[in-house]
Every structure is written in C-alpha cells, then in structure tokens.
Amino acid sequence: RIIRASRGQVFRCPIVLCSIDELIQHCRQQNIDMVALDANADTSINALSQDTKPIAMVFGSEKIGADRNLQQAATKRLSIPMHCELDSLNVSVAVGICLYQRNMHQA
C-alpha cells in the first residue's frame, strides 16, 4: 500500500543503506555533492532546484543535526528560510521541503 500511495515516486529516488564511511567514500568516488542542512548556512535551499548534478542530501535530528562526520564531509550547506519565530523543523518536514524544492524544476 505504501508503494502504491507513493504513485511510483519510490522508484525515482535512489535510497542506499550503508555505513557513514561507505557513503562518504562513494560520494567522493562518484563526484556526488553531499548537501547538509544548516540553519546558519548562507545559501538557501532554492539552490537545490538550480543544479541538476546528482546529490546526496544529509539530514539529522532536530536536536543535534546530522552526524558530525557527515557534516564535515558535506560539500554544500543549505538552509531552509523560516519565520523568525521558529527554531527548527521536524526532520520529515525538512526532507519534504527539500525534495519538493529539488524536483520543482526537474519534473
């Protein structure tokens, strides 16, 4: 039912299960930018829709963010513009916003 509900999107977004070290190594070998969300980043997620190169998006918990090794390996840091009264977003909401922005001009 979940796959049916995704309307085929589950087959368009590659998902990989691996260790952090394997992910970092793979991205470096394949020249894939690792994009990490950072509330203090100067670049907005609007940049996601402007680049067609494959990327790996790095997300972490609301409290502590992504794993430190992933944050250090990230080649780009982007922020989600938010209302000044909000501290952070739930990770599932942040993922949804980023995926929408990434696919906005690539559909």
Phi and psi in degrees as GROMACS dihedral restraints (atoms count N, CA, C in turn):
[ dihedral_restraints ]
;  ai    aj    ak    al  type     phi  dphi    fc
    3     4     5     6     1   -63.5    20    10
    4     5     6     7     1   -44.2    20    10
    6     7     8     9     1   -63.8    20    10
    7     8     9    10     1   -42.5    20    10
    9    10    11    12     1   -61.2    20    10
   10    11    12    13     1   -41.7    20    10
   12    13    14    15     1   -66.2    20    10
   13    14    15    16     1   -26.6    20    10
   15    16    17    18     1   -75.5    20    10
   16    17    18    19     1   -10.2    20    10
   18    19    20    21     1    56.8    20    10
   19    20    21    22     1    37.6    20    10
   21    22    23    24     1    87.8    20    10
   22    23    24    25     1    -8.0    20    10
   24    25    26    27     1   -62.5    20    10
   25    26    27    28     1   -28.6    20    10
   27    28    29    30     1   -60.2    20    10
   28    29    30    31     1   -24.9    20    10
   30    31    32    33     1   -91.0    20    10
   31    32    33    34     1    -7.6    20    10
   33    34    35    36     1   -95.9    20    10
   34    35    36    37     1   -17.9    20    10
   36    37    38    39     1  -112.5    20    10
   37    38    39    40     1   105.7    20    10
   39    40    41    42     1   -65.1    20    10
   40    41    42    43     1   131.5    20    10
   42    43    44    45     1  -123.4    20    10
   43    44    45    46     1   132.2    20    10
   45    46    47    48     1  -124.2    20    10
   46    47    48    49     1   135.5    20    10
   48    49    50    51     1  -104.7    20    10
   49    50    51    52     1   117.7    20    10
   51    52    53    54     1  -162.0    20    10
   52    53    54    55     1   174.2    20    10
   54    55    56    57     1   -77.2    20    10
   55    56    57    58     1   164.3    20    10
   57    58    59    60     1   -61.0    20    10
   58    59    60    61     1   -44.3    20    10
   60    61    62    63     1   -62.2    20    10
   61    62    63    64     1   -40.1    20    10
   63    64    65    66     1   -64.7    20    10
   64    65    66    67     1   -39.5    20    10
   66    67    68    69     1   -63.4    20    10
   67    68    69    70     1   -48.6    20    10
   69    70    71    72     1   -60.3    20    10
   70    71    72    73     1   -45.7    20    10
   72    73    74    75     1   -62.2    20    10
   73    74    75    76     1   -45.9    20    10
   75    76    77    78     1   -60.2    20    10
   76    77    78    79     1   -47.2    20    10
   78    79    80    81     1   -61.4    20    10
   79    80    81    82     1   -40.7    20    10
   81    82    83    84     1   -66.2    20    10
   82    83    84    85     1   -44.4    20    10
   84    85    86    87     1   -64.8    20    10
   85    86    87    88     1   -36.7    20    10
   87    88    89    90     1   -93.8    20    10
   88    89    90    91     1     4.6    20    10
   90    91    92    93     1    55.8    20    10
   91    92    93    94     1    45.4    20    10
   93    94    95    96     1  -101.7    20    10
   94    95    96    97     1   123.4    20    10
   96    97    98    99     1   -68.8    20    10
   97    98    99   100     1   134.9    20    10
   99   100   101   102     1   -96.3    20    10
  100   101   102   103     1   123.0    20    10
  102   103   104   105     1  -109.8    20    10
  103   104   105   106     1   120.8    20    10
  105   106   107   108     1  -111.1    20    10
  106   107   108   109     1   142.1    20    10
  108   109   110   111     1   -82.6    20    10
  109   110   111   112     1   136.1    20    10
  111   112   113   114     1  -146.5    20    10
  112   113   114   115     1   117.8    20    10
  114   115   116   117     1   -57.7    20    10
  115   116   117   118     1   -23.7    20    10
  117   118   119   120     1   -98.7    20    10
  118   119   120   121     1     5.5    20    10
  120   121   122   123     1   -67.4    20    10
  121   122   123   124     1   147.3    20    10
  123   124   125   126     1   -82.0    20    10
  124   125   126   127     1   -20.4    20    10
  126   127   128   129     1  -100.0    20    10
  127   128   129   130     1   133.8    20    10
  129   130   131   132     1   -80.2    20    10
  130   131   132   133     1   159.4    20    10
  132   133   134   135     1   -65.4    20    10
  133   134   135   136     1    -8.2    20    10
  135   136   137   138     1   -56.6    20    10
  136   137   138   139     1   -26.2    20    10
  138   139   140   141     1   -64.9    20    10
  139   140   141   142     1   -21.0    20    10
  141   142   143   144     1   -62.4    20    10
  142   143   144   145     1   -34.0    20    10
  144   145   146   147     1   -84.8    20    10
  145   146   147   148     1    -9.4    20    10
  147   148   149   150     1   -93.1    20    10
  148   149   150   151     1   -15.0    20    10
  150   151   152   153     1  -113.2    20    10
  151   152   153   154     1   127.5    20    10
  153   154   155   156     1   -98.4    20    10
  154   155   156   157     1    -3.3    20    10
  156   157   158   159     1   -65.8    20    10
  157   158   159   160     1   143.3    20    10
  159   160   161   162     1   -58.6    20    10
  160   161   162   163     1   141.6    20    10
  162   163   164   165     1  -135.0    20    10
  163   164   165   166     1   161.4    20    10
  165   166   167   168     1  -116.7    20    10
  166   167   168   169     1   120.2    20    10
  168   169   170   171     1   -90.5    20    10
  169   170   171   172     1   132.7    20    10
  171   172   173   174     1  -110.2    20    10
  172   173   174   175     1   123.3    20    10
  174   175   176   177     1  -124.3    20    10
  175   176   177   178     1   155.9    20    10
  177   178   179   180     1  -141.8    20    10
  178   179   180   181     1  -173.4    20    10
  180   181   182   183     1   -71.6    20    10
  181   182   183   184     1   160.3    20    10
  183   184   185   186     1   -63.4    20    10
  184   185   186   187     1   -34.9    20    10
  186   187   188   189     1   -79.3    20    10
  187   188   189   190     1   -48.3    20    10
  189   190   191   192     1  -116.9    20    10
  190   191   192   193     1    -3.4    20    10
  192   193   194   195     1    77.5    20    10
  193   194   195   196     1  -163.0    20    10
  195   196   197   198     1   -76.6    20    10
  196   197   198   199     1   163.1    20    10
  198   199   200   201     1   -51.6    20    10
  199   200   201   202     1   140.2    20    10
  201   202   203   204     1   -56.9    20    10
  202   203   204   205     1   -40.8    20    10
  204   205   206   207     1   -64.3    20    10
  205   206   207   208     1   -37.9    20    10
  207   208   209   210     1   -68.6    20    10
  208   209   210   211     1   -40.4    20    10
  210   211   212   213     1   -61.2    20    10
  211   212   213   214     1   -42.1    20    10
  213   214   215   216     1   -69.2    20    10
  214   215   216   217     1   -32.7    20    10
  216   217   218   219     1   -80.1    20    10
  217   218   219   220     1   -15.5    20    10
  219   220   221   222     1   -60.2    20    10
  220   221   222   223     1   134.8    20    10
  222   223   224   225     1   -92.6    20    10
  223   224   225   226     1   -16.6    20    10
  225   226   227   228     1  -139.3    20    10
  226   227   228   229     1   146.2    20    10
  228   229   230   231     1  -125.3    20    10
  229   230   231   232     1   128.7    20    10
  231   232   233   234     1  -128.6    20    10
  232   233   234   235     1   155.0    20    10
  234   235   236   237     1  -123.1    20    10
  235   236   237   238     1   153.6    20    10
  237   238   239   240     1   -96.5    20    10
  238   239   240   241     1   118.4    20    10
  240   241   242   243     1   -60.3    20    10
  241   242   243   244     1   129.1    20    10
  243   244   245   246     1  -133.4    20    10
  244   245   246   247     1   158.9    20    10
  246   247   248   249     1   -61.4    20    10
  247   248   249   250     1   140.8    20    10
  249   250   251   252     1   -60.0    20    10
  250   251   252   253     1   -18.7    20    10
  252   253   254   255     1   -86.0    20    10
  253   254   255   256     1    -7.8    20    10
  255   256   257   258     1   -93.5    20    10
  256   257   258   259     1   135.8    20    10
  258   259   260   261     1   -86.3    20    10
  259   260   261   262     1   -42.7    20    10
  261   262   263   264     1  -162.2    20    10
  262   263   264   265     1   172.9    20    10
  264   265   266   267     1  -116.5    20    10
  265   266   267   268     1   152.2    20    10
  267   268   269   270     1   -59.8    20    10
  268   269   270   271     1   142.2    20    10
  270   271   272   273     1   -60.4    20    10
  271   272   273   274     1   -35.5    20    10
  273   274   275   276     1   -66.9    20    10
  274   275   276   277     1   -34.8    20    10
  276   277   278   279     1   -68.5    20    10
  277   278   279   280     1   -43.6    20    10
  279   280   281   282     1   -61.1    20    10
  280   281   282   283     1   -42.4    20    10
  282   283   284   285     1   -62.0    20    10
  283   284   285   286     1   -46.3    20    10
  285   286   287   288     1   -59.2    20    10
  286   287   288   289     1   -43.6    20    10
  288   289   290   291     1   -63.1    20    10
  289   290   291   292     1   -45.1    20    10
  291   292   293   294     1   -66.4    20    10
  292   293   294   295     1   -42.7    20    10
  294   295   296   297     1   -64.8    20    10
  295   296   297   298     1   -39.7    20    10
  297   298   299   300     1   -61.7    20    10
  298   299   300   301     1   -48.3    20    10
  300   301   302   303     1   -62.4    20    10
  301   302   303   304     1   -41.3    20    10
  303   304   305   306     1   -63.6    20    10
  304   305   306   307     1   -39.4    20    10
  306   307   308   309     1   -92.0    20    10
  307   308   309   310     1    -4.1    20    10
  309   310   311   312     1   -55.2    20    10
  310   311   312   313     1   -45.9    20    10
  312   313   314   315     1  -106.0    20    10
  313   314   315   316     1     7.5    20    10
  315   316   317   318     1  -113.2    20    10
  316   317   318   319     1     6.8    20    10
